[in-house]
């Protein structure tokens, strides 16, 4: 069992930055694919990005995140990060951290993940 706790959300002006953190409990953190999703009111949960297990060598981003968001992980701290720069009002959403035990594919699908955090709110003011 893995528990995920997000932090770092808040209110920021358009063009600003935030760094979200996701702390994971449990063992074998390095073996999990870690993902970030977001959900705005009235919309479906949307893939933001994913980073492979330690040594797996991939990081994926949705098109809207490319060039602005950066995912990284620190396996010694059991933590994954989402650095968000050049934020836009349309980035406003509840951001979720997620983890997958599988080493498959389709990381953009919520169903590919086994564990979810409670989310942290990001609000970008125009």
N, C-alpha and C positions, 0 to 999 in steps of 0.2 A: 504494500500500500504506500502511495506517495501523497503527501499533502503539499499543496502549492499555495503560497501566500504572496500576492502582489502588493507593491507599494510604489510610491513616487508620482501618483497622479495628482492632478490639481488644475487650477485655473491659470491660463497663460494667454498672453496677447498673440495675435497672429504674427508669424515670423519668429516666434520664440522657440524655446527648446524645453524638453522634459526628458528625464531618463527614468524609465520604469524598471523596477527590479522584481524578480520572482525568486523567492527562496523556497527550496524544496527540502522536504524531510525524507528520511528513508535512505536505503542503501542504493548503490549502483547508479547514482545520478548520471555518471558519465556515459552510461549505456542508453540513455533515453534521447529520443528526438524531442526537442523542445520547440513549441510553437507559440505564436501570439495571434490572437483573434480580437476582433472588436465588434461591438454591437451598438448601433445608434437607435434611439427610440423609434419604434415602428418599422424597423428594418431587420433583415436577417443577419445572423452572425457572419462576419466577413473575415476571411484570411488576411493576415498582415504579413507574416513571415515565419520561417522555421529554420532551425539550425540543427545540423546532424548530431548524432552521438559523438563522443570524443574520438577524434581521428577519422570520422566519416567523411569529412571534407566537403560538405555542401552547406550553403545558406541560400534560401529562396525568399523572395519578396514579391508581394503583389505589385502590380504596375504603379499604383499610386504611392507606394512606399519607396520605390527605387530612387536612389539619389538623395533621399531625405532621412530615411530610417536606417539604423544599423543594429543588428542583433549580434550579441556576443555571449559567451558563457565562461564562467570561472568554476571549473569542476572542483577545485580545492574548497570553494565556498558554497558549493551546491546551489549556485545562483546563475540565472540567465537574465540578460539585460536587453532592454529595447531603448536605444537612444533615438529620440525623435527631434529632428531639427526642421526649421522652416515650416513650422506647424501652420495649418490652415483651419478655418472654422469647420470645414467638412471632416476634419479629423476628430471632431468631438464625438465621443463614444465611451462606453464602458469597455475597458481593455482586459482581456483574459489571457492568462498564461496556461499552457497546456503541455502535457507530456505523453509520449507514446513509447511503449515497450517494443513495438515492431520496427523492423528495419526495411519496410517496404517502400511504398510510394504514395501518391495522392495526398501530399501533406497539406493541400489547400482545403481538404474536406474535414469538417469537425468530427466525423465518424471515425477518422483515422487515429484519434487520440483516446487515451484511457483515463487520464486524470485532468481535472480542471480546477483552477483557483476560483475565488469568489469575485474577482474583478476589481479594477481600480478605475475611477472616473477621470477622464481627461476632458476638459472643456477649454476650447480655444475661442477667445473673444475676438471679434472683428474690429 
